[in-house]
């Protein structure tokens, strides 16, 4: 329930949940937020890892009892044994290298002038409804995409002028929209791993003897795929007035390919078995293939070791889809002049996953790129080089930049910035 909530709103949410409990109700919450975990009467920690490494109850009891459990990752972060460090030194901003938007007035914005330092990790914060998305997603992104990516369909919200786009060569918006809407779309096809995998299968002696090309191993074209389900592995049953149902294909039993294609093996595995591997297993299996290994390593880096290569894209959560997109960007050769925009990338992430994600964002920044993140998570905010805080409240009472500066500078402005108030607690 804390998704998309500022720390201040989060306190209100916890008070409401406590009120429900005090009335005699039972309240069950699935949550990663530290304040919520500490406020709970009883905590169940499931793990220890994700996917095949998870599925056990590692610890249960009060937050203090969880913190005292060695095996619990959550406990290690609660006890302070593991933590997300505040950087010893922040990357300094060059005064002349900045992106400036003047007079932004879309939705509730009140003639805002935004400055974003080039080459730094900038966090845009503020209570819910303060105008963050309008400023970044509806003003900055359409302007940058039209100028740098030659986008033609985007229109920016009202503003006077923008300066500083000459510092960038492209803009990448990594949001939480699905990576594909059909069962045929999956992490392997999206990140480009699938093409070299098909080429490996087509290069095996048995394949060459039969005259199979890489197309034989695609489930998008006729030839190698199961025709009963057209390579989906599932059959869509349209339910009138209800969401569509998917049932496993009877002919191929969900394997997507016909019998002849599944006769071909690479290192003892069929193409279906390769698609059923987790990213972690795939990394070991394709250790000797640099093109595939590099892309799998970036999926590991964003904390997705547990998803399957051929996992149906419709089953990925918003946060997982966003990290698949992030890994695709990471695996590209970057120029060091890219503007990255991320909207709440830590949604639904555990402390440990946030740590992985921050390592990735800092890596992008260290290459010279500019990273702009809309975020409420204090662990991200405290490691940012620059913060822009919108507010002071939501809706009509918002739409102004109440503070901008390094986290240390924001902590000094706790009287007028809600974010500054919470940052000051953490930096002590």
C-alpha positions in Angstrom: 0.0 0.0 0.0 2.9 2.4 0.4 3.6 2.4 -3.4 3.9 5.9 -4.7 3.5 7.5 -1.2 5.8 10.2 0.2 7.2 9.4 3.7 4.8 12.0 5.2 1.7 10.3 3.5 3.1 7.0 4.6 2.9 8.0 8.3 -0.8 8.8 7.7 -1.3 5.4 6.1 0.2 3.6 9.0 -1.9 5.5 11.4 -5.0 4.4 9.5 -3.9 0.8 9.5 -3.3 1.0 13.3 -6.7 2.5 13.7 -8.3 -0.4 11.8 -6.4 -2.9 14.0 -7.5 -1.1 17.2 -11.1 -1.5 16.2 -10.5 -5.3 16.4 -9.8 -6.1 12.8 -7.0 -8.3 11.4 -4.8 -6.4 9.0 -2.5 -8.3 6.6 -0.1 -6.1 4.6 2.5 -7.2 1.9 5.1 -4.5 2.2 8.8 -3.6 1.8 8.7 -0.3 3.6 10.9 -0.2 6.7 8.5 2.0 8.8 5.6 -0.4 8.0 7.7 -3.4 9.0 8.7 -1.8 12.3 5.1 -0.7 13.0 3.8 -4.3 12.6 2.9 -6.5 15.5 3.9 -9.7 13.7 6.2 -10.0 10.7 6.5 -13.0 8.3 9.7 -12.9 6.3 9.7 -15.1 3.2 12.9 -16.0 1.4 15.8 -16.3 1.8 16.3 -15.3 -1.9 13.9 -14.9 -4.9 12.5 -17.5 -7.3 14.1 -20.9 -6.9 16.0 -19.6 -3.9 12.9 -18.5 -2.0 9.7 -20.1 -0.9 10.5 -20.6 2.8 9.4 -18.7 5.8 12.8 -17.5 7.1 11.7 -15.7 10.2 8.6 -14.6 12.0 7.8 -12.5 15.0 8.3 -8.8 15.9 10.6 -6.6 13.8 13.3 -7.0 16.5 13.0 -10.8 16.3 13.4 -10.6 12.5 16.4 -8.3 12.9 18.0 -10.9 15.2 17.7 -13.7 12.6 21.0 -14.3 10.8 19.5 -15.9 7.6 16.9 -13.2 7.0 18.0 -10.6 4.4 15.2 -8.3 5.7 16.6 -8.8 9.3 20.1 -7.9 8.2 18.9 -4.5 6.9 16.7 -3.9 9.9 19.6 -4.6 12.3 22.0 -2.4 10.3 24.3 -5.3 9.5 23.7 -4.5 5.8 22.7 -1.1 4.7 22.7 1.3 1.7 25.6 3.6 2.4 25.4 7.4 2.0 28.2 8.2 -0.6 31.3 9.5 1.1 31.6 12.1 -1.6 28.9 13.5 -3.9 29.7 14.2 -7.5 30.0 18.0 -7.8 27.9 19.8 -10.5 29.6 21.9 -13.2 27.9 25.3 -13.0 27.7 25.8 -16.7 26.5 22.3 -17.6 22.8 22.2 -16.8 19.4 21.6 -18.4 17.0 24.4 -17.7 13.2 24.5 -18.2 11.6 28.0 -17.6 8.0 28.8 -16.9 6.6 25.3 -16.7 2.8 25.6 -16.0 1.1 22.3 -16.9 -1.6 21.1 -14.6 -0.9 22.5 -11.1 2.7 23.8 -11.8 3.0 27.5 -11.0 5.5 29.0 -13.6 8.3 26.6 -12.3 11.9 27.0 -13.4 13.7 23.6 -13.2 17.5 23.2 -13.3 19.0 19.7 -13.7 22.8 19.3 -13.5 24.2 17.4 -16.5 26.1 14.2 -15.6 24.6 13.7 -12.1 21.9 11.5 -10.5 19.0 13.9 -9.8 16.1 12.9 -7.6 12.7 14.7 -8.1 10.7 14.4 -4.8 7.6 15.7 -3.2 4.4 14.6 -1.6 1.8 12.9 -3.7 0.1 15.3 -6.2 2.8 17.9 -6.0 3.5 18.0 -9.8 6.5 15.7 -10.2 5.0 13.7 -13.1 3.7 16.8 -14.8 7.2 18.4 -14.6 9.3 15.4 -15.7 7.0 13.0 -17.7 4.7 15.6 -19.3 7.1 18.5 -19.8 10.8 17.4 -19.8 10.4 14.0 -21.5 8.3 15.2 -24.5 10.6 18.2 -25.1 13.7 16.0 -25.0 12.3 13.2 -27.1 11.1 15.6 -29.8 14.4 17.3 -30.0 16.8 14.4 -29.5 14.9 11.3 -30.6 12.9 13.0 -33.4 9.7 11.9 -31.8 6.7 13.4 -33.6 3.6 12.4 -31.6 4.5 13.8 -28.2 3.3 17.2 -27.0 4.8 18.9 -23.9 2.8 20.6 -21.2 2.8 24.4 -21.1 6.2 26.0 -20.6 8.2 29.1 -21.9 11.6 27.7 -23.0 14.1 24.9 -22.5 17.9 25.3 -22.7 20.8 22.7 -22.4 19.6 19.9 -24.6 22.8 20.2 -26.6 24.5 18.2 -23.8 22.7 15.1 -24.8 22.5 12.8 -27.8 19.3 10.8 -26.8 16.7 10.5 -24.0 15.5 7.1 -22.6 12.3 6.9 -20.6 12.2 3.7 -18.5 8.7 3.4 -17.2 6.6 0.5 -15.8 4.4 -0.2 -18.8 4.4 -3.9 -19.9 7.3 -5.0 -22.2 4.7 -6.8 -24.4 1.0 -7.6 -24.4 1.1 -11.1 -25.9 2.3 -14.4 -24.5 5.0 -14.5 -27.2 6.8 -11.5 -25.7 9.4 -12.4 -23.1 12.6 -11.2 -21.5 14.7 -13.1 -24.0 13.1 -11.5 -27.1 12.9 -8.1 -25.5 16.6 -7.9 -24.5 17.8 -9.4 -27.8 19.2 -12.6 -26.2 16.9 -14.9 -28.3 18.5 -14.1 -31.7 22.0 -15.4 -30.8 20.4 -18.4 -29.0 18.5 -19.3 -32.1 21.7 -19.0 -34.2 23.4 -21.4 -31.8 20.7 -24.0 -32.2 20.7 -23.5 -36.0 24.5 -24.1 -36.0 24.4 -27.6 -34.3 25.4 -30.5 -36.6 21.9 -32.0 -36.5 20.3 -28.7 -37.5 22.6 -28.2 -40.4 22.0 -31.8 -41.6 18.2 -31.1 -41.6 18.7 -27.7 -43.2 17.2 -25.7 -40.3 17.8 -21.9 -40.2 17.5 -19.7 -37.1 13.9 -19.0 -38.2 13.0 -22.6 -37.4 13.5 -21.8 -33.7 11.3 -18.7 -33.7 7.8 -19.0 -32.4 6.7 -16.0 -34.5 6.9 -17.7 -37.9 5.5 -21.0 -39.3 7.9 -23.9 -39.6 9.2 -24.8 -36.2 6.5 -23.6 -33.9 3.4 -25.5 -32.7 0.6 -24.5 -35.1 -2.2 -25.4 -32.7 -1.3 -22.4 -30.4 0.7 -20.5 -33.1 3.8 -20.5 -30.8 2.1 -19.0 -27.8 2.2 -22.2 -25.6 -1.2 -21.2 -24.4 -4.6 -20.8 -26.0 -6.7 -17.7 -25.4 -10.2 -18.3 -24.4 -12.4 -15.2 -24.8 -14.8 -14.8 -21.9 -17.5 -12.3 -22.7 -17.7 -9.5 -20.1 -14.7 -11.0 -18.2 -10.9 -10.8 -18.8 -9.6 -13.3 -21.4 -8.4 -16.7 -20.0 -5.3 -18.5 -21.1 -5.1 -22.3 -21.0 -2.1 -24.4 -21.8 -2.0 -25.8 -25.3 -2.9 -29.5 -25.5 -0.8 -30.3 -28.5 2.6 -29.0 -27.4 1.9 -28.9 -23.6 3.1 -25.3 -23.4 6.4 -26.0 -25.2 5.6 -23.7 -28.1 7.5 -25.9 -30.7 6.6 -29.0 -32.7 8.3 -32.4 -32.2 10.9 -32.0 -35.0 12.2 -28.7 -33.6 12.5 -30.2 -30.1 14.7 -33.0 -31.5 17.5 -30.5 -31.8 19.7 -30.1 -28.7 22.5 -27.7 -27.9 24.8 -28.9 -25.0 22.1 -31.5 -24.2 19.2 -29.0 -23.9 16.2 -28.4 -26.3 15.2 -24.8 -27.1 12.2 -25.2 -24.8 14.4 -26.2 -21.9 16.7 -23.2 -22.5 13.7 -20.8 -22.4 12.6 -22.4 -19.1 15.9 -21.6 -17.5 16.2 -18.8 -15.0 18.6 -15.9 -15.8 21.0 -17.3 -13.2 21.0 -20.8 -14.8 21.3 -19.3 -18.3 24.4 -17.3 -17.2 26.2 -20.6 -16.3 24.9 -22.4 -19.4 26.0 -19.7 -21.9 29.2 -18.8 -20.0 31.3 -19.3 -23.2 29.1 -17.1 -25.5 30.1 -13.5 -24.8 27.1 -11.9 -26.7 24.6 -13.8 -24.6 26.6 -13.7 -21.4 26.8 -9.9 -21.4 23.1 -9.4 -21.7 22.4 -12.0 -19.0 24.9 -10.4 -16.7 23.0 -7.0 -16.9 19.7 -8.8 -16.0 21.6 -10.2 -13.0 22.8 -6.7 -12.1 19.3 -5.3 -11.9 18.3 -8.1 -9.6 16.3 -10.3 -11.9 18.2 -13.6 -11.4 15.0 -15.5 -10.7 12.8 -14.8 -13.8 12.8 -17.3 -16.7 14.3 -16.4 -20.1 11.1 -17.3 -21.8 8.7 -16.1 -19.1 5.5 -14.8 -20.5 5.7 -11.0 -20.5 2.1 -10.7 -19.3 3.1 -12.4 -16.0 5.9 -9.8 -15.2 5.0 -7.2 -12.6 5.4 -3.5 -13.4 8.7 -3.3 -11.4 10.1 -6.4 -13.2 9.2 -5.0 -16.6 10.9 -1.8 -15.8 14.1 -3.6 -14.7 14.1 -5.7 -17.9 14.0 -2.4 -19.8 16.8 -1.0 -17.7 18.9 -4.0 -18.3 18.3 -3.6 -22.1 19.6 -0.1 -21.9 22.6 -1.2 -19.8 23.6 -3.8 -22.3 23.8 -1.2 -25.1 27.1 0.5 -25.7 26.5 3.9 -24.1 27.9 7.2 -25.3 28.0 8.9 -21.9 25.7 11.6 -23.1 22.3 10.0 -22.5 19.5 11.5 -20.4 17.7 8.7 -18.5 14.3 9.3 -16.9 12.9 6.8 -14.4 9.6 7.1 -12.6 9.7 5.4 -9.2 12.0 2.5 -10.1 12.0 1.1 -6.6 8.3 0.3 -6.6 7.8 -3.1 -5.0 11.6 -3.6 -4.3 13.2 -5.1 -1.2 16.1 -3.2 0.4 18.5 -5.7 -1.2 17.0 -5.1 -4.7 17.2 -1.3 -4.1 20.9 -1.7 -3.4 21.4 -3.5 -6.7 19.3 -0.9 -8.6 21.3 2.0 -7.1 24.6 0.3 -8.1 23.2 0.3 -11.7 22.0 3.9 -11.6 25.3 5.0 -10.2 27.1 3.1 -12.9 25.1 4.9 -15.6 26.0 8.2 -13.9 29.7 7.3 -13.6 29.8 6.9 -17.4 28.8 10.5 -17.7 25.1 10.1 -18.3 22.4 12.2 -16.6 19.9 10.2 -14.6 16.6 11.8 -13.5 14.6 9.7 -11.0 11.1 10.5 -9.6 11.3 8.8 -6.2 9.9 8.7 -2.7 12.3 6.0 -1.4 14.7 7.7 1.1 17.5 5.2 0.3 17.5 6.5 -3.3 17.1 10.1 -2.2 20.1 10.0 0.2 22.5 8.7 -2.4 21.4 11.2 -5.1 23.8 14.0 -6.1 21.1 16.6 -6.5 17.5 16.8 -5.2 14.6 18.9 -6.5 11.7 18.9 -4.0 8.2 19.9 -5.2 5.4 21.0 -2.9 4.6 22.2 -0.4 1.4 20.1 -0.6 -0.5 18.2 -3.3 -3.0 19.5 -5.8 -3.6 23.3 -5.8 -1.4 23.7 -2.8 1.5 22.2 -4.7 3.2 22.9 -8.0 6.2 24.9 -6.7 9.9 23.9 -6.2 10.3 24.4 -2.5 13.9 23.3 -2.3 16.8 22.2 -4.6 20.3 21.2 -3.7 22.4 18.3 -2.3 20.8 16.0 0.3 22.9 17.8 3.0 21.5 21.2 1.8 17.9 19.9 1.8 18.3 18.6 5.4 19.0 22.2 6.4 15.6 23.3 4.9 13.5 20.9 7.0 11.2 23.7 8.0 9.9 24.2 4.5 10.5 20.9 2.8 8.8 17.7 3.9 11.5 15.7 2.1 14.2 17.7 3.9 12.6 16.8 7.2 12.9 13.1 6.6 16.4 13.3 5.0 17.7 15.2 8.1 16.7 12.2 10.2 18.6 9.8 8.0 21.8 11.8 7.6 22.3 12.2 11.3 
